[in-house]
Amino acid sequence: MAALLTAEERKDRLPALGDTGWQAVPDRDAIRKIWKFRNFSEAWAFMSRAALAAEKMNHHPEWKNTYNVVDVTLSTHSAGGLTALDTDLAAKMDGFAPGVEVQTDHGAEILCLCQIKGG
């Protein structure tokens, strides 16, 4: 079983992920990021690459996809919180989507392009 990140590991790993848009999830030992791609096809391609990486690691994200938006939460359920599996998968996912818009206000409504264009 994966071990929870130590305080030192958190100080080493989490700031760099925070710089790319990953944020702590309130009331959980988890991190979350919301990507906004240009279209559904780009979102799906990202999810496909992320799914293959997750499967290879045997570590699977919680995620939601609505049209061009992919909302991901990472936490290692068997360990009860953040482990190196989460930070490693987060870094891999970041590598699959350089330059993509990130919604940093997780308290704001998450609107996909179809909602924005539809009024």
FENTA-V675477 format. One record per backbone hydrogen bond with DSSP energy under -0.5 kcal/mol. NH is the residue of the N-H (numbers start at 1). CO is the residue of the C=O. E is the energy in kcal/mol with one decimal. If there is no record, write none. Layout:
BEGIN
NH	CO	E
NH	CO	E
END
This chain:
BEGIN
5	82	-2.6
10	6	-2.4
11	7	-2.0
12	8	-1.7
13	9	-2.8
14	10	-2.0
17	13	-1.2
18	14	-2.7
19	15	-1.9
20	16	-0.6
20	17	-0.9
21	18	-1.1
22	17	-2.1
23	32	-2.3
25	30	-2.1
26	24	-0.5
28	25	-1.7
30	28	-1.4
31	74	-2.0
32	23	-2.5
33	72	-2.3
35	33	-0.5
35	70	-2.8
36	101	-3.0
37	35	-0.5
37	68	-2.9
43	39	-1.8
44	40	-2.9
45	41	-2.4
46	42	-2.2
47	43	-2.4
48	44	-2.5
49	45	-2.2
50	46	-2.9
51	47	-2.7
52	48	-2.1
53	49	-2.1
54	50	-2.8
55	51	-2.6
56	52	-2.2
57	53	-1.9
58	54	-0.9
58	55	-0.6
59	54	-2.5
62	73	-2.4
63	61	-0.6
64	71	-2.0
66	69	-1.9
69	66	-2.6
70	35	-2.1
71	64	-2.8
72	33	-2.9
72	70	-0.6
73	62	-3.0
74	31	-3.0
76	81	-2.2
77	75	-1.0
79	76	-0.9
80	76	-1.4
81	76	-1.7
84	3	-0.6
86	83	-0.7
87	83	-1.6
88	84	-2.8
89	85	-2.2
90	86	-2.6
91	87	-2.1
92	88	-2.0
93	89	-2.7
94	90	-2.4
95	91	-1.7
96	92	-0.9
96	93	-0.8
97	93	-0.6
97	94	-1.2
100	97	-1.4
101	36	-0.8
103	34	-2.4
104	102	-0.8
106	104	-1.2
108	105	-1.1
111	109	-0.8
115	112	-0.7
116	112	-2.0
117	113	-3.4
118	114	-1.5
119	116	-0.8
END
